[in-house]
Amino acid sequence: MATERIISGESVSAEEARANWALRPERIGQFVGQRELIERLRIGLEAANGRDEPMDHVLLHGPPGLGKTTLAHVIAHEMGANLVATSGPALTRGTDLVGALTRLGRRDVLFIDEIHRLPTAVEEFIYPAMEDHRIDVQVDSGMHARTVSIALKPFTLIGATTRAGLLSSPLRSRFGVAHNLRYYEAEDLLSILTRSCAMLSIEGFEAPALALIASRSRGTPRVANRLLRRVRDYAQVRAQGKLSVTVVEEALALEGVDTLGLDELDRRYLRTIGGTYRCGPVGLEAIAATMGEDAGALEAVVEPFLLQVGFLARTRRGRQLTADGARHVGVAAPAVEVVVGADGERAAT
C-alpha cells in the first residue's frame, strides 16, 4: 500500500525509526506492559548472569510495533553484551551468517528480525550454531569438497516475527523462550505516553488528553508515540503547545483517526464488506480486488485489529462483519449471526 497509515504498527520511515529509538527503554525495569514476558525474562536474565552464561535463545512474535526489537536491545543491555542485528531477507545463503556469528563475543546477542523469512538453507546452517555453538562450512566443491567445523563462542539468538505460523517446527523448537506479544492495555499506553512527554519536553498536557491518545492507539506503543508527535505538532501551531482533550480530538480528526483508532482504510474495508457484499461472508481476494488493494497487505495490516475489536469474523465461508462492525460504519447488521465455536473458530449460523 502506497499510502502512509498513521495508525500502522510498522515504522514508516528512517526518520521515525530514529525518533522512536530515542523513546525506547534501555533497562527491563523501564519496560511497560507485557508483564508475563517481562517476568520470564527477568528470571532468565538473573539466572544467566548469575552463572555467567548466555541466556536461552528467545523467540518473540506478534503484530508490529509492540516492542520486539526494543526487547532484544533491553536483553543485550541487561547482559552487558553487544548486539548484532540483521533480518531474514538479508540472509540468502548460510555463509551470509559466518561473519556475524564469528564476530560474536561470549554472551553476545544475535538479533534476526523477520526470522520467518529465513531460507531453508540458512535455517539448517544455524541449527548447530544454536545447539552446539559451531558452524559447518563447506570448502571447495565436487570430489574435493570438505566440511570445516568452526567453533563459536556461546551466544543468545533472539528472533522476531509477525508471522509465527510460517516458522518451521525444527527452528521453533530450538528456542528456550517463545512468547507472543499482545496488544497493550490503555493504562500501559498512558504510562508510555507520560514517559514520552517527559523525554520530548512536552509540559503543557492534560492527563485526559493523553488518555484519549492512548484509547485510539490500537494497543500499540509505536502508534501511540506517533500520534503523540502529530498532536504535539498540531498543538504547537494551533494551541500554543497546550495538549487538551479538544486539541487532541481536533488533531486526530484531521488525521482521519476515529474514536476507536480506525483510519480511512479500515473503514473502507468494513464498508466494502458491509455495502458491496452485504456484510459477507466474502473471500479476501474479492475484497482486495474491489478495493484495489493487495490481499496479503489487507490480511497483515488491516484485519488483525478489526478481529481484535470484534468488528470482523473469519468464517469457513470467508470474511464477515459482526453486528458491531456493521454499526460502526453505518450499514445494516448482517442477516446471519456470528458465533464462536468450542474450538475458538468463528462461524456463521
C-alpha positions as a Markdown table, in Angstrom:
| # | Residue | x | y | z |
|---|---|---|---|---|
| 1 | Met | 0.0 | 0.0 | 0.0 |
| 2 | Ala | 1.5 | 3.3 | -1.1 |
| 3 | Thr | -0.5 | 5.4 | 1.4 |
| 4 | Glu | 1.2 | 6.1 | 4.7 |
| 5 | Arg | -1.0 | 5.0 | 7.6 |
| 6 | Ile | -0.6 | 6.9 | 10.8 |
| 7 | Ile | -2.1 | 4.0 | 12.8 |
| 8 | Ser | 0.1 | 1.4 | 11.2 |
| 9 | Gly | 2.3 | -0.6 | 13.6 |
| 10 | Glu | 5.1 | -0.6 | 11.0 |
| 11 | Ser | 7.8 | 2.0 | 11.1 |
| 12 | Val | 7.1 | 4.3 | 8.2 |
| 13 | Ser | 10.4 | 6.0 | 7.7 |
| 14 | Ala | 14.1 | 6.0 | 8.8 |
| 15 | Glu | 13.4 | 9.4 | 10.5 |
| 16 | Glu | 10.6 | 7.9 | 12.5 |
| 17 | Ala | 12.7 | 4.9 | 13.5 |
| 18 | Arg | 15.3 | 7.3 | 14.9 |
| 19 | Ala | 12.6 | 9.2 | 16.8 |
| 20 | Asn | 11.2 | 6.0 | 18.2 |
| 21 | Trp | 14.7 | 4.9 | 19.2 |
| 22 | Ala | 15.2 | 7.9 | 21.4 |
| 23 | Leu | 12.0 | 7.0 | 23.3 |
| 24 | Arg | 12.7 | 3.3 | 23.8 |
| 25 | Pro | 13.6 | 1.9 | 27.3 |
| 26 | Glu | 17.1 | 0.6 | 27.8 |
| 27 | Arg | 16.5 | -1.4 | 31.0 |
| 28 | Ile | 14.0 | -4.1 | 31.8 |
| 29 | Gly | 12.7 | -2.1 | 34.7 |
| 30 | Gln | 11.7 | 0.7 | 32.3 |
| 31 | Phe | 9.7 | -1.5 | 30.1 |
| 32 | Val | 5.9 | -1.1 | 30.4 |
| 33 | Gly | 3.4 | -3.8 | 29.7 |
| 34 | Gln | 3.8 | -7.5 | 28.6 |
| 35 | Arg | 4.1 | -8.4 | 32.3 |
| 36 | Glu | 4.2 | -12.2 | 31.9 |
| 37 | Leu | 7.0 | -12.0 | 29.4 |
| 38 | Ile | 9.0 | -9.4 | 31.4 |
| 39 | Glu | 8.8 | -11.6 | 34.5 |
| 40 | Arg | 10.0 | -14.6 | 32.5 |
| 41 | Leu | 12.9 | -12.6 | 31.0 |
| 42 | Arg | 13.8 | -11.1 | 34.4 |
| 43 | Ile | 14.2 | -14.6 | 35.9 |
| 44 | Gly | 16.1 | -15.9 | 32.9 |
| 45 | Leu | 18.4 | -12.9 | 32.8 |
| 46 | Glu | 19.2 | -13.1 | 36.5 |
| 47 | Ala | 19.9 | -16.8 | 36.3 |
| 48 | Ala | 22.1 | -16.4 | 33.2 |
| 49 | Asn | 24.0 | -13.5 | 34.7 |
| 50 | Gly | 24.5 | -15.5 | 38.0 |
| 51 | Arg | 26.0 | -18.4 | 36.1 |
| 52 | Asp | 27.9 | -16.1 | 33.7 |
| 53 | Glu | 26.3 | -17.9 | 30.8 |
| 54 | Pro | 24.3 | -16.6 | 27.8 |
| 55 | Met | 20.5 | -16.5 | 28.1 |
| 56 | Asp | 18.4 | -19.1 | 26.4 |
| 57 | His | 17.5 | -18.3 | 22.7 |
| 58 | Val | 14.4 | -16.1 | 22.6 |
| 59 | Leu | 11.6 | -16.0 | 20.0 |
| 60 | Leu | 9.3 | -13.0 | 20.1 |
| 61 | His | 6.2 | -13.0 | 17.9 |
| 62 | Gly | 3.2 | -10.7 | 17.5 |
| 63 | Pro | 2.0 | -7.7 | 15.5 |
| 64 | Pro | 4.4 | -4.9 | 14.5 |
| 65 | Gly | 5.1 | -2.0 | 16.9 |
| 66 | Leu | 4.7 | -3.9 | 20.2 |
| 67 | Gly | 8.4 | -3.9 | 21.3 |
| 68 | Lys | 10.1 | -7.0 | 19.9 |
| 69 | Thr | 13.2 | -5.0 | 18.7 |
| 70 | Thr | 13.2 | -3.0 | 21.9 |
| 71 | Leu | 13.2 | -6.1 | 24.0 |
| 72 | Ala | 16.1 | -7.5 | 22.1 |
| 73 | His | 18.2 | -4.4 | 22.9 |
| 74 | Val | 17.0 | -4.5 | 26.5 |
| 75 | Ile | 18.1 | -8.1 | 26.9 |
| 76 | Ala | 21.5 | -7.3 | 25.4 |
| 77 | His | 21.9 | -4.3 | 27.7 |
| 78 | Glu | 20.9 | -6.3 | 30.8 |
| 79 | Met | 23.5 | -9.0 | 29.9 |
| 80 | Gly | 26.2 | -6.3 | 29.3 |
| 81 | Ala | 26.6 | -7.8 | 25.8 |
| 82 | Asn | 26.9 | -6.4 | 22.3 |
| 83 | Leu | 24.0 | -6.9 | 19.9 |
| 84 | Val | 24.4 | -7.7 | 16.2 |
| 85 | Ala | 21.2 | -7.1 | 14.2 |
| 86 | Thr | 20.2 | -8.5 | 10.9 |
| 87 | Ser | 17.0 | -9.7 | 9.2 |
| 88 | Gly | 15.7 | -12.8 | 7.5 |
| 89 | Pro | 15.5 | -11.3 | 4.0 |
| 90 | Ala | 19.2 | -10.1 | 4.2 |
| 91 | Leu | 20.4 | -13.7 | 4.8 |
| 92 | Thr | 20.1 | -15.5 | 1.5 |
| 93 | Arg | 22.8 | -18.1 | 2.0 |
| 94 | Gly | 24.2 | -20.0 | 5.0 |
| 95 | Thr | 27.6 | -18.3 | 4.6 |
| 96 | Asp | 26.0 | -14.9 | 5.0 |
| 97 | Leu | 25.9 | -15.7 | 8.7 |
| 98 | Val | 29.5 | -16.7 | 9.0 |
| 99 | Gly | 30.8 | -13.2 | 9.5 |
| 100 | Ala | 28.2 | -12.2 | 12.1 |
| 101 | Leu | 28.5 | -15.4 | 14.1 |
| 102 | Thr | 32.3 | -15.5 | 14.2 |
| 103 | Arg | 32.4 | -11.9 | 15.3 |
| 104 | Leu | 30.1 | -12.5 | 18.3 |
| 105 | Gly | 31.9 | -12.4 | 21.6 |
| 106 | Arg | 31.0 | -14.6 | 24.6 |
| 107 | Arg | 27.3 | -14.0 | 25.7 |
| 108 | Asp | 26.7 | -11.5 | 22.8 |
| 109 | Val | 23.3 | -11.3 | 21.2 |
| 110 | Leu | 22.4 | -12.0 | 17.5 |
| 111 | Phe | 19.0 | -10.4 | 16.6 |
| 112 | Ile | 17.3 | -11.7 | 13.5 |
| 113 | Asp | 14.1 | -9.7 | 12.6 |
| 114 | Glu | 11.5 | -11.3 | 10.3 |
| 115 | Ile | 13.1 | -14.6 | 11.1 |
| 116 | His | 10.2 | -16.4 | 9.4 |
| 117 | Arg | 11.7 | -15.3 | 6.1 |
| 118 | Leu | 15.0 | -17.2 | 6.6 |
| 119 | Pro | 15.6 | -19.5 | 3.6 |
| 120 | Thr | 15.7 | -23.2 | 4.4 |
| 121 | Ala | 19.4 | -23.4 | 3.7 |
| 122 | Val | 20.1 | -20.7 | 6.3 |
| 123 | Glu | 17.8 | -22.4 | 8.8 |
| 124 | Glu | 19.8 | -25.6 | 8.6 |
| 125 | Phe | 23.0 | -23.7 | 8.8 |
| 126 | Ile | 22.0 | -22.1 | 12.0 |
| 127 | Tyr | 20.8 | -25.2 | 13.9 |
| 128 | Pro | 24.3 | -26.4 | 15.0 |
| 129 | Ala | 25.2 | -22.8 | 15.9 |
| 130 | Met | 22.1 | -22.6 | 18.2 |
| 131 | Glu | 22.6 | -26.0 | 19.8 |
| 132 | Asp | 26.4 | -26.8 | 19.7 |
| 133 | His | 27.9 | -23.3 | 19.2 |
| 134 | Arg | 29.6 | -24.3 | 16.0 |
| 135 | Ile | 29.0 | -23.9 | 12.2 |
| 136 | Asp | 29.9 | -26.2 | 9.4 |
| 137 | Val | 31.3 | -24.5 | 6.3 |
| 138 | Gln | 31.8 | -26.4 | 3.1 |
| 139 | Val | 35.2 | -25.8 | 1.5 |
| 140 | Asp | 35.7 | -26.3 | -2.3 |
| 141 | Ser | 33.2 | -28.3 | -4.3 |
| 142 | Gly | 32.8 | -31.5 | -6.2 |
| 143 | Met | 35.0 | -34.5 | -5.3 |
| 144 | His | 37.4 | -32.3 | -3.4 |
| 145 | Ala | 34.7 | -30.8 | -1.2 |
| 146 | Arg | 35.2 | -31.0 | 2.6 |
| 147 | Thr | 33.5 | -29.5 | 5.6 |
| 148 | Val | 35.3 | -27.4 | 8.2 |
| 149 | Ser | 33.7 | -27.0 | 11.6 |
| 150 | Ile | 34.2 | -23.6 | 13.2 |
| 151 | Ala | 33.7 | -23.2 | 17.0 |
| 152 | Leu | 31.7 | -20.3 | 18.2 |
| 153 | Lys | 31.5 | -18.5 | 21.5 |
| 154 | Pro | 28.3 | -19.1 | 23.5 |
| 155 | Phe | 25.7 | -16.6 | 22.3 |
| 156 | Thr | 22.0 | -15.8 | 22.5 |
| 157 | Leu | 19.9 | -15.7 | 19.4 |
| 158 | Ile | 16.8 | -13.5 | 19.5 |
| 159 | Gly | 14.3 | -14.0 | 16.7 |
| 160 | Ala | 11.4 | -11.7 | 16.0 |
| 161 | Thr | 8.5 | -12.3 | 13.6 |
| 162 | Thr | 5.0 | -11.1 | 12.9 |
| 163 | Arg | 4.1 | -14.4 | 11.2 |
| 164 | Ala | 4.8 | -17.1 | 13.8 |
| 165 | Gly | 2.8 | -19.7 | 11.8 |
| 166 | Leu | 5.4 | -19.5 | 9.0 |
| 167 | Leu | 8.2 | -20.7 | 11.2 |
| 168 | Ser | 9.3 | -24.3 | 10.8 |
| 169 | Ser | 8.8 | -26.7 | 13.7 |
| 170 | Pro | 12.6 | -27.5 | 13.9 |
| 171 | Leu | 13.5 | -23.8 | 14.2 |
| 172 | Arg | 10.8 | -23.0 | 16.7 |
| 173 | Ser | 11.8 | -26.0 | 18.9 |
| 174 | Arg | 15.3 | -24.6 | 19.4 |
| 175 | Phe | 14.2 | -21.5 | 21.2 |
| 176 | Gly | 14.2 | -21.8 | 25.0 |
| 177 | Val | 11.8 | -18.9 | 25.4 |
| 178 | Ala | 8.9 | -18.3 | 23.0 |
| 179 | His | 6.3 | -15.6 | 23.7 |
| 180 | Asn | 3.5 | -13.9 | 21.9 |
| 181 | Leu | 3.4 | -10.1 | 22.5 |
| 182 | Arg | -0.2 | -8.9 | 22.9 |
| 183 | Tyr | -1.8 | -5.6 | 22.3 |
| 184 | Tyr | -1.3 | -3.2 | 25.3 |
| 185 | Glu | -3.9 | -2.0 | 27.7 |
| 186 | Ala | -4.9 | 1.6 | 27.7 |
| 187 | Glu | -3.3 | 2.3 | 31.1 |
| 188 | Asp | 0.0 | 0.9 | 29.9 |
| 189 | Leu | -0.1 | 3.1 | 26.9 |
| 190 | Leu | -0.9 | 6.0 | 29.1 |
| 191 | Ser | 2.2 | 5.3 | 31.2 |
| 192 | Ile | 4.3 | 5.1 | 28.0 |
| 193 | Leu | 2.9 | 8.4 | 26.7 |
| 194 | Thr | 3.6 | 10.1 | 30.0 |
| 195 | Arg | 7.2 | 8.9 | 29.8 |
| 196 | Ser | 7.4 | 10.1 | 26.2 |
| 197 | Cys | 6.1 | 13.5 | 27.1 |
| 198 | Ala | 9.0 | 13.9 | 29.6 |
| 199 | Met | 11.5 | 12.8 | 27.1 |
| 200 | Leu | 10.1 | 15.1 | 24.4 |
| 201 | Ser | 9.9 | 18.0 | 26.8 |
| 202 | Ile | 6.1 | 18.3 | 26.4 |
| 203 | Glu | 4.9 | 20.1 | 29.5 |
| 204 | Gly | 1.6 | 21.6 | 28.7 |
| 205 | Phe | -0.5 | 18.4 | 28.6 |
| 206 | Glu | -3.6 | 17.3 | 30.4 |
| 207 | Ala | -3.9 | 13.7 | 31.7 |
| 208 | Pro | -7.3 | 13.1 | 30.0 |
| 209 | Ala | -5.7 | 14.3 | 26.7 |
| 210 | Leu | -3.0 | 11.6 | 26.9 |
| 211 | Ala | -5.7 | 9.0 | 27.9 |
| 212 | Leu | -7.6 | 9.9 | 24.7 |
| 213 | Ile | -4.5 | 9.3 | 22.6 |
| 214 | Ala | -3.9 | 6.0 | 24.4 |
| 215 | Ser | -7.5 | 4.9 | 23.7 |
| 216 | Arg | -7.0 | 5.5 | 19.9 |
| 217 | Ser | -3.6 | 3.9 | 19.6 |
| 218 | Arg | -4.8 | 0.4 | 18.7 |
| 219 | Gly | -3.0 | -1.1 | 21.7 |
| 220 | Thr | 0.4 | -0.3 | 20.0 |
| 221 | Pro | 3.1 | 1.8 | 21.6 |
| 222 | Arg | 4.6 | 2.8 | 18.3 |
| 223 | Val | 1.2 | 4.1 | 17.2 |
| 224 | Ala | 0.8 | 5.9 | 20.5 |
| 225 | Asn | 4.1 | 7.7 | 20.2 |
| 226 | Arg | 3.4 | 8.6 | 16.5 |
| 227 | Leu | 0.0 | 10.1 | 17.4 |
| 228 | Leu | 1.7 | 12.0 | 20.3 |
| 229 | Arg | 4.1 | 13.6 | 17.9 |
| 230 | Arg | 1.4 | 14.6 | 15.5 |
| 231 | Val | -0.7 | 16.0 | 18.3 |
| 232 | Arg | 2.3 | 17.9 | 19.6 |
| 233 | Asp | 2.9 | 19.5 | 16.2 |
| 234 | Tyr | -0.8 | 20.4 | 15.9 |
| 235 | Ala | -0.8 | 21.9 | 19.4 |
| 236 | Gln | 2.3 | 23.9 | 18.7 |
| 237 | Val | 0.8 | 25.5 | 15.7 |
| 238 | Arg | -2.9 | 25.9 | 16.7 |
| 239 | Ala | -3.0 | 25.8 | 20.5 |
| 240 | Gln | 0.2 | 27.4 | 21.9 |
| 241 | Gly | 1.6 | 24.0 | 22.7 |
| 242 | Lys | -1.2 | 23.0 | 25.1 |
| 243 | Leu | -2.4 | 19.4 | 24.8 |
| 244 | Ser | -6.1 | 19.4 | 25.8 |
| 245 | Val | -8.8 | 16.9 | 25.0 |
| 246 | Thr | -10.3 | 19.3 | 22.5 |
| 247 | Val | -6.9 | 19.8 | 20.8 |
| 248 | Val | -6.3 | 16.0 | 20.6 |
| 249 | Glu | -9.8 | 15.4 | 19.1 |
| 250 | Glu | -9.2 | 18.1 | 16.5 |
| 251 | Ala | -5.7 | 16.8 | 15.6 |
| 252 | Leu | -6.8 | 13.2 | 15.3 |
| 253 | Ala | -9.9 | 14.2 | 13.3 |
| 254 | Leu | -7.5 | 15.9 | 10.9 |
| 255 | Glu | -5.5 | 12.7 | 10.6 |
| 256 | Gly | -8.7 | 10.7 | 10.0 |
| 257 | Val | -8.4 | 8.6 | 13.1 |
| 258 | Asp | -11.8 | 7.9 | 14.7 |
| 259 | Thr | -12.8 | 7.2 | 18.3 |
| 260 | Leu | -11.6 | 3.5 | 18.1 |
| 261 | Gly | -8.3 | 4.2 | 16.3 |
| 262 | Leu | -9.6 | 3.2 | 12.9 |
| 263 | Asp | -8.4 | 5.1 | 9.8 |
| 264 | Glu | -10.0 | 5.5 | 6.4 |
| 265 | Leu | -8.5 | 2.2 | 5.0 |
| 266 | Asp | -10.1 | 0.3 | 7.9 |
| 267 | Arg | -13.4 | 2.0 | 7.4 |
| 268 | Arg | -13.3 | 1.4 | 3.6 |
| 269 | Tyr | -12.5 | -2.3 | 4.2 |
| 270 | Leu | -15.6 | -2.5 | 6.5 |
| 271 | Arg | -17.8 | -0.6 | 4.1 |
| 272 | Thr | -16.7 | -2.8 | 1.2 |
| 273 | Ile | -17.9 | -5.9 | 3.1 |
| 274 | Gly | -20.9 | -4.2 | 4.5 |
| 275 | Gly | -22.1 | -2.4 | 1.4 |
| 276 | Thr | -20.9 | -4.3 | -1.7 |
| 277 | Tyr | -21.1 | -7.8 | -0.1 |
| 278 | Arg | -24.0 | -7.2 | 2.4 |
| 279 | Cys | -21.8 | -8.0 | 5.4 |
| 280 | Gly | -20.5 | -11.2 | 3.8 |
| 281 | Pro | -19.3 | -13.8 | 4.0 |
| 282 | Val | -16.9 | -13.0 | 1.2 |
| 283 | Gly | -13.4 | -14.1 | 0.2 |
| 284 | Leu | -10.4 | -12.0 | 0.9 |
| 285 | Glu | -9.3 | -11.9 | -2.8 |
| 286 | Ala | -12.7 | -10.5 | -3.7 |
| 287 | Ile | -12.5 | -7.8 | -1.1 |
| 288 | Ala | -8.9 | -6.9 | -2.2 |
| 289 | Ala | -10.0 | -6.7 | -5.9 |
| 290 | Thr | -12.9 | -4.5 | -5.1 |
| 291 | Met | -10.8 | -2.1 | -3.0 |
| 292 | Gly | -7.8 | -2.2 | -5.4 |
| 293 | Glu | -5.5 | -3.3 | -2.6 |
| 294 | Asp | -3.2 | -6.2 | -2.1 |
| 295 | Ala | -4.8 | -9.2 | -0.4 |
| 296 | Gly | -1.7 | -10.0 | 1.7 |
| 297 | Ala | -1.4 | -6.4 | 2.9 |
| 298 | Leu | -5.0 | -6.4 | 4.0 |
| 299 | Glu | -4.6 | -9.6 | 5.8 |
| 300 | Ala | -1.4 | -8.5 | 7.6 |
| 301 | Val | -2.1 | -4.8 | 8.4 |
| 302 | Val | -5.9 | -4.3 | 8.4 |
| 303 | Glu | -7.5 | -7.4 | 9.6 |
| 304 | Pro | -5.7 | -8.1 | 12.9 |
| 305 | Phe | -7.0 | -5.1 | 14.7 |
| 306 | Leu | -10.5 | -5.5 | 13.3 |
| 307 | Leu | -10.6 | -9.1 | 14.6 |
| 308 | Gln | -9.2 | -7.9 | 17.9 |
| 309 | Val | -12.0 | -5.4 | 18.4 |
| 310 | Gly | -14.7 | -7.8 | 17.2 |
| 311 | Phe | -15.7 | -6.0 | 14.0 |
| 312 | Leu | -14.7 | -8.8 | 11.7 |
| 313 | Ala | -15.1 | -12.6 | 11.7 |
| 314 | Arg | -13.2 | -15.1 | 9.7 |
| 315 | Thr | -15.6 | -17.9 | 8.9 |
| 316 | Arg | -15.2 | -21.1 | 6.9 |
| 317 | Arg | -17.0 | -19.3 | 4.1 |
| 318 | Gly | -15.0 | -16.1 | 4.2 |
| 319 | Arg | -14.9 | -12.7 | 5.9 |
| 320 | Gln | -18.0 | -11.4 | 7.6 |
| 321 | Leu | -18.9 | -8.2 | 9.5 |
| 322 | Thr | -20.2 | -8.6 | 13.0 |
| 323 | Ala | -23.1 | -6.5 | 14.2 |
| 324 | Asp | -20.7 | -4.1 | 15.9 |
| 325 | Gly | -18.6 | -3.8 | 12.8 |
| 326 | Ala | -21.7 | -3.0 | 10.7 |
| 327 | Arg | -22.9 | -0.5 | 13.2 |
| 328 | His | -19.5 | 1.3 | 13.3 |
| 329 | Val | -19.7 | 2.1 | 9.6 |
| 330 | Gly | -23.4 | 2.7 | 9.4 |
| 331 | Val | -24.6 | -0.3 | 7.4 |
| 332 | Ala | -27.3 | -2.8 | 8.1 |
| 333 | Ala | -26.4 | -5.6 | 10.5 |
| 334 | Pro | -25.6 | -9.0 | 9.0 |
| 335 | Ala | -28.6 | -11.2 | 8.4 |
| 336 | Val | -26.8 | -14.2 | 10.0 |
| 337 | Glu | -25.4 | -14.4 | 13.5 |
| 338 | Val | -21.7 | -14.9 | 14.0 |
| 339 | Val | -20.9 | -17.2 | 16.9 |
| 340 | Val | -17.7 | -18.6 | 18.4 |
| 341 | Gly | -17.5 | -22.4 | 18.5 |
| 342 | Ala | -15.9 | -24.6 | 21.1 |
| 343 | Asp | -12.7 | -24.7 | 19.1 |
| 344 | Gly | -12.5 | -20.9 | 19.1 |
| 345 | Glu | -13.2 | -20.5 | 15.4 |
| 346 | Arg | -15.9 | -18.1 | 14.4 |
| 347 | Ala | -18.7 | -19.4 | 12.3 |
| 348 | Ala | -21.9 | -18.1 | 10.7 |
| 349 | Thr | -25.2 | -19.6 | 11.7 |
